Amino acid sequence: METDKGPRVIRRGDGDVIDEGVEATATVGDVVVKPRGRWHTFWNAGDNELRVLEIIVPGGLEQMFRLLAEPGGEYSPETLPALAAEYGAEVDFEATMPLVERHGLVF
């Protein structure tokens, strides 16, 4: 996984990243590349606030994240795949949920 150039810049805190099965921790100032078409996920690895500057190219997917952040924007493993598909994205809960359990994350 590249961490020297790309679309995600860690602004505050630590974030764990998994890209094609490789886990890494990104810290303040790191830049993480998430190539299109490769399975990846990202989560807050610490107890402190995590701030990330994310650039999504081409645009459009950011609207899905806005919907998820709105009050009532809670989606489940049953409903999120349909929303993601509206924006040309896919979700893989079979790969994601073991990470959620292993790291004690709240989904």
LINNOR-V35807 format. One record per run of one state. SS is the DSSP state (alpha for helix, beta for strand, coil for the rest). FROM is the first residue (numbers start at 1). TO is the last residue. If there is no record, write none. Layout:
SS&FROM&TO / SS&FROM&TO
This chain:
coil&1&7 / beta&8&12 / coil&13&14 / beta&15&19 / coil&20&21 / beta&22&26 / coil&27&30 / beta&31&32 / coil&33&39 / beta&40&44 / coil&45&50 / beta&51&54 / coil&55&61 / alpha&62&69 / coil&70&79 / alpha&80&86 / coil&87&92 / alpha&93&103 / coil&104&107
